[in-house]
Amino acid sequence: EDLMPLVGDKPLLITEFGVNTIEVSPQHQGELLKQCWFELLEAGAAGAVVFSFMDEWWKNYDRPVAEGAWWHREPDPEAHLRHDRDPEEHYGLVEADRTPKPGFYAVREMFTTDPQSMARQRRLQHVIIAAAVLATGMALLVGGWSLRQRRHRRARSTGVPPADTGRRDGGAVAGPPPEQRGFTLIELLVVLAVIALLMGILLAAIAQVREHAQRTSCASQLRQVLTATHAYAGDHHNRLPPRIESGGRQIFGNWLGSEANPYALGHLIARGYIDEPRVFYCPSNDLVRFEQQYFFHIRGAETWMAYRYRNNNATGHPAHWADIYVPTTLNDGSQWALIADDPYRDWHRQAHVTGYNVVYLGGHGRWVDDSDESIDGDLARAWDLFDQPQ
């Protein structure tokens, strides 16, 4: 009831959002918090609440902030193995020594700036970009006209037609006097605008080439994981790595678990079928990186990967996900998509953007286009699309 005066006749949805550094690097935490905040504002939300484990810094066992303080606890017997790599220490907006992370500054800006002014600032940025593009176009037009007029003036002063300006006649160069050869301001602006345009085109082309190379590398990694999965099945009566942990709990398809309790494809690491765990991290995915996410050999840790091993419903997920068919043996049919770039949480937008690399139970792989965002984070739609013939 206290919120109704704020929202008026708008539908009221109370939810949460946040980004922790388990799933992203600290550098991207702040960027994603801002992105979520702007999207909420643009959607017309009345506001939002950000919460975080701000006190997680005390879990750094071997660097207490102050002797005798309440957080100064007995050191972990395996502190020399754990240190800052304890996954729980990756939560929060401050480091173990209470140094603010990028997300801290993002949240401070969000809560100290009027939402309307932030929205106006966002619109102003769009206007500035549009104005810059328009100014570049005008500079090109004016510069082209000025250059043409200059050539005609030069031709009139020398008596040489514009097309022949600069031609050698009897060893002498036909052209304007030396004092008229300098560049005008307009010409300099035109040159700078052309250089900027060429740089923009070049950078876009380089980015496309880089993404194509990373997409190819990603497809190669998935095939390596699929080969290891087949090898595992060959040694286990054709059965694929199980999708439950040792205690019988069903797990998410992007979990690897830990050395002490491997989940799903984590068995490939624990049993030696995969020697280089970096193959579980897509080179295009900046949200789930090996350097920030791999804790497999640390006691008590849980590790996520950038790919998703086909699974169905887990507790708390939409009920229709239970309808996803999950193959359990190599004999279940070669057409089933088995491992793919993770389509959940829009992670693909930080990876290949327009689609997914997918490998299939039969041993083949392909690129699945999703430029129209038909999946939109829904795993049931994702596996259905992946299973469709090319």
C-alpha positions in Angstrom: 0.0 0.0 0.0 2.9 2.4 0.7 4.2 1.8 -2.8 0.9 2.5 -4.6 1.2 6.3 -4.6 4.5 5.9 -6.4 3.2 3.6 -9.2 -0.3 5.0 -9.7 -2.2 2.9 -12.1 0.8 1.0 -13.4 1.1 -2.7 -12.7 3.2 -3.4 -9.6 6.0 -6.0 -9.8 8.2 -6.5 -6.8 11.4 -8.4 -7.8 15.1 -8.3 -7.2 18.1 -7.9 -9.5 21.8 -8.1 -8.9 25.1 -9.2 -10.3 27.6 -11.1 -8.1 31.2 -11.8 -9.0 30.7 -15.6 -8.9 29.2 -15.4 -12.4 31.1 -12.4 -13.8 34.4 -10.7 -13.3 34.6 -7.7 -10.9 35.2 -5.5 -13.9 31.9 -6.5 -15.5 29.9 -6.4 -12.2 29.6 -2.6 -12.3 28.8 -2.5 -16.0 26.0 -5.1 -15.6 24.5 -3.4 -12.6 24.3 -0.1 -14.5 22.9 -1.9 -17.5 20.2 -3.6 -15.4 19.4 -0.3 -13.8 19.0 1.6 -17.0 16.8 -1.2 -18.5 14.5 -1.0 -15.4 14.2 2.8 -15.9 13.6 2.5 -19.6 10.9 -0.1 -18.9 9.1 2.4 -16.7 9.9 0.9 -13.3 9.2 3.0 -10.2 12.5 1.9 -8.7 14.5 -1.1 -7.6 16.4 -2.4 -4.6 20.0 -3.7 -4.8 21.2 -5.9 -2.1 24.5 -7.7 -1.7 26.6 -9.6 0.9 28.5 -6.5 1.9 30.2 -8.3 4.8 31.7 -11.2 2.8 35.1 -9.5 3.1 35.6 -11.1 6.5 35.8 -14.5 5.0 39.4 -13.8 4.0 40.9 -15.9 6.8 44.5 -14.8 6.6 44.1 -11.0 6.3 41.9 -9.7 9.1 41.3 -6.0 8.9 41.9 -5.4 12.6 43.3 -7.4 15.4 40.7 -8.4 17.9 37.7 -7.3 15.8 34.7 -9.6 15.6 35.7 -10.8 12.2 39.1 -11.8 13.4 38.4 -15.5 13.5 40.6 -18.6 13.8 42.5 -19.2 10.5 41.2 -22.0 8.3 43.6 -25.0 8.5 43.7 -25.0 4.7 44.0 -21.2 4.3 47.2 -21.6 2.3 45.1 -23.5 -0.3 42.0 -21.3 -0.2 43.1 -17.7 0.3 41.0 -15.3 -1.9 39.8 -18.1 -4.1 37.1 -19.2 -1.7 34.0 -18.7 -3.9 32.1 -16.9 -1.2 34.7 -14.2 -1.1 33.7 -13.3 -4.7 30.4 -12.0 -3.6 29.8 -8.5 -2.5 30.8 -5.0 -3.5 34.0 -4.8 -1.5 37.2 -6.8 -1.4 38.5 -8.6 1.6 40.5 -5.5 2.6 37.3 -3.5 2.1 38.6 -1.9 -1.1 35.5 -1.0 -3.2 34.9 -3.0 -6.3 33.6 -1.5 -9.6 30.1 -2.6 -8.6 30.4 -0.4 -5.4 30.7 2.8 -7.5 27.9 1.7 -9.8 25.5 1.2 -6.8 26.6 4.5 -5.2 25.9 6.3 -8.5 22.5 4.6 -8.8 21.4 5.5 -5.3 22.8 9.1 -5.3 21.4 10.1 -8.7 17.8 11.0 -9.4 16.4 8.3 -11.8 14.8 10.9 -14.0 18.1 12.7 -14.4 19.8 9.4 -15.2 17.2 8.7 -17.9 17.7 12.3 -19.3 21.5 11.7 -19.3 20.9 8.4 -21.2 18.8 10.2 -23.8 21.3 13.0 -24.0 24.0 10.5 -24.8 21.9 9.2 -27.7 21.3 12.8 -28.9 25.1 13.5 -28.8 25.8 10.4 -30.8 23.2 11.3 -33.4 24.5 14.9 -33.5 28.1 13.7 -34.0 26.9 11.4 -36.9 25.0 14.3 -38.4 27.9 16.7 -38.0 30.2 14.2 -39.7 27.8 13.9 -42.6 27.5 17.7 -43.0 31.2 18.1 -42.8 31.6 15.7 -45.6 29.0 17.5 -47.8 30.4 20.9 -47.1 33.9 19.7 -47.5 33.1 18.1 -50.9 31.5 21.3 -52.1 34.4 23.5 -50.8 36.9 21.3 -52.5 35.1 21.5 -55.8 34.9 25.3 -55.5 38.5 25.5 -54.7 39.4 23.5 -57.8 37.4 25.8 -60.0 39.0 29.0 -58.4 42.4 27.4 -59.0 41.5 26.6 -62.6 40.4 30.2 -63.2 43.6 31.7 -61.7 45.9 29.5 -63.7 43.9 29.0 -66.9 44.2 25.3 -66.6 41.0 23.2 -66.6 40.3 21.4 -63.3 40.9 18.0 -64.8 44.4 19.1 -65.9 45.4 21.0 -62.7 48.9 19.8 -61.7 49.9 18.6 -65.2 53.5 19.3 -66.3 53.9 21.6 -69.4 57.5 22.1 -70.6 58.9 21.1 -67.3 56.8 23.6 -65.3 54.0 22.6 -63.0 50.8 24.3 -63.9 49.0 25.2 -60.7 48.2 28.0 -58.3 50.9 30.2 -56.7 52.6 28.7 -53.7 50.6 31.0 -51.3 47.3 29.4 -52.4 48.3 25.8 -51.8 47.4 25.5 -48.1 44.6 23.5 -46.7 41.5 25.3 -45.4 39.8 24.5 -42.1 36.9 22.8 -43.9 39.4 20.5 -45.7 41.1 19.5 -42.5 37.7 18.7 -40.9 36.8 16.6 -44.0 40.1 14.7 -43.7 39.5 14.1 -40.0 35.9 13.0 -40.6 37.0 10.6 -43.4 39.7 9.1 -41.1 37.2 8.7 -38.3 34.8 6.9 -40.6 37.5 4.7 -42.0 38.6 3.9 -38.4 35.1 3.0 -37.4 34.7 0.7 -40.4 38.1 -0.8 -39.8 37.4 -1.4 -36.1 34.0 -3.0 -36.9 35.7 -5.3 -39.4 38.4 -6.3 -37.0 35.8 -7.0 -34.3 33.9 -9.2 -36.8 37.1 -11.1 -37.7 37.9 -11.6 -34.1 34.5 -12.8 -33.2 34.6 -15.2 -36.2 37.9 -16.6 -34.9 36.6 -17.0 -31.4 33.4 -18.6 -32.6 35.5 -21.2 -34.5 37.6 -21.7 -31.4 34.5 -22.2 -29.3 33.1 -24.8 -31.7 36.5 -26.6 -31.5 36.3 -26.6 -27.7 32.8 -28.0 -27.7 33.9 -30.8 -30.0 36.7 -31.6 -27.5 34.2 -31.8 -24.7 31.9 -34.0 -26.8 34.8 -36.3 -27.6 35.7 -36.6 -23.9 32.0 -37.3 -23.1 31.9 -40.1 -25.7 35.1 -41.5 -24.1 33.5 -41.4 -20.7 30.4 -43.2 -22.0 32.5 -45.8 -23.6 34.0 -46.7 -20.2 30.7 -46.6 -18.4 28.4 -48.9 -20.4 27.5 -46.2 -22.9 26.0 -44.0 -20.1 26.6 -40.2 -20.3 28.0 -38.3 -17.2 25.2 -38.2 -14.6 23.3 -34.9 -14.0 23.0 -35.3 -10.2 25.5 -34.8 -7.5 26.7 -37.5 -5.1 23.9 -36.7 -2.7 21.2 -37.3 -5.4 20.4 -33.6 -5.9 19.6 -32.6 -9.5 21.9 -29.9 -10.7 21.9 -27.1 -13.2 23.3 -27.8 -16.6 26.2 -25.3 -16.3 27.6 -26.7 -13.1 30.9 -28.6 -13.0 31.0 -29.0 -9.2 34.3 -29.7 -7.5 36.9 -32.4 -7.4 35.4 -33.8 -4.2 31.8 -33.7 -5.6 31.9 -33.4 -9.4 28.6 -32.7 -11.3 27.7 -33.7 -14.8 30.6 -32.7 -17.1 32.8 -32.1 -14.1 33.3 -35.9 -14.1 35.3 -35.4 -17.3 37.8 -33.4 -15.3 37.8 -35.5 -12.1 38.3 -38.7 -14.0 41.0 -37.4 -16.4 39.1 -37.3 -19.6 39.7 -33.5 -19.8 43.2 -32.3 -19.1 42.7 -28.6 -19.9 39.6 -27.2 -18.2 39.8 -24.0 -20.2 37.8 -25.8 -22.9 34.7 -25.3 -20.7 35.0 -21.5 -21.1 33.9 -19.9 -24.4 36.5 -17.3 -25.6 33.8 -14.9 -26.5 32.0 -15.0 -23.2 33.2 -12.2 -21.0 30.7 -13.0 -18.2 32.0 -16.5 -17.3 35.8 -16.6 -17.5 38.2 -19.3 -16.5 40.3 -16.9 -14.4 37.4 -15.8 -12.2 35.2 -18.9 -12.3 37.4 -22.1 -12.1 37.6 -23.4 -8.5 37.2 -27.1 -9.2 40.3 -28.2 -7.2 39.5 -26.1 -4.2 37.8 -27.8 -1.3 34.2 -26.8 -0.8 34.0 -24.8 -4.0 31.5 -25.0 -6.8 32.5 -24.2 -10.4 30.4 -22.9 -13.3 31.2 -23.2 -16.9 30.2 -21.1 -20.0 28.5 -23.9 -21.7 25.3 -25.9 -20.8 25.0 -29.6 -20.6 21.5 -30.6 -21.6 19.3 -31.0 -18.5 15.6 -30.6 -17.6 13.8 -29.2 -14.6 15.7 -28.2 -11.5 14.0 -26.9 -8.3 12.6 -23.4 -8.6 12.7 -23.4 -12.4 9.6 -23.1 -14.7 7.6 -26.4 -14.7 7.6 -26.7 -18.5 11.4 -27.2 -18.4 10.6 -30.7 -17.0 9.3 -31.5 -20.5 12.9 -31.3 -21.9 13.9 -34.7 -23.1 17.3 -35.6 -21.7 19.4 -38.4 -23.3 21.3 -40.6 -20.9 23.1 -43.0 -23.1 25.0 -42.9 -26.5 22.2 -45.0 -27.9 19.4 -42.4 -27.3 19.6 -40.9 -30.8 22.3 -38.9 -32.7 19.9 -36.0 -33.3 19.7 -34.7 -29.8 21.6 -31.5 -29.0 23.8 -32.3 -26.0 26.1 -29.3 -25.1 25.8 -25.7 -26.3 26.7 -22.1 -25.5 24.6 -21.4 -22.5 21.3 -19.9 -23.6 20.1 -19.1 -20.1 20.3 -15.6 -18.5 21.1 -14.0 -21.9 24.7 -15.0 -21.5 24.9 -15.5 -25.3 24.5 -11.7 -25.7 27.9 -11.4 -24.0 29.3 -14.1 -26.2 28.3 -14.7 -29.9 25.3 -12.3 -29.7 23.4 -13.7 -32.7 23.4 -17.5 -32.0 25.0 -20.6 -30.4 27.5 -23.3 -31.1 25.9 -26.6 -30.5 27.2 -30.2 -30.5 25.1 -33.3 -30.8 25.0 -36.8 -29.3 25.9 -38.3 -32.7 29.2 -36.4 -32.7 28.6 -33.5 -35.0 28.2 -29.8 -34.3 26.8 -26.7 -36.0 26.0 -23.1 -35.6 22.4 -22.3 -34.6 21.2 -18.8 -35.5 19.0 -16.9 -33.1 19.2 -13.4 -34.5 15.5 -12.7 -33.7 16.0 -13.6 -30.0 13.3 -16.4 -30.2 14.9 -18.2 -27.2 15.1 -15.2 -24.9 16.6 -17.2 -22.0 14.1 -20.0 -22.1 15.9 -23.4 -21.9 12.8 -25.4 -23.2 12.7 -23.2 -26.3 16.5 -23.4 -26.6 16.8 -27.2 -26.8 13.8 -27.3 -29.0 15.4 -24.9 -31.5 18.8 -26.7 -31.2 17.1 -30.1 -32.0 15.4 -28.8 -35.2 17.0 -29.9 -38.5 19.5 -27.4 -40.0 
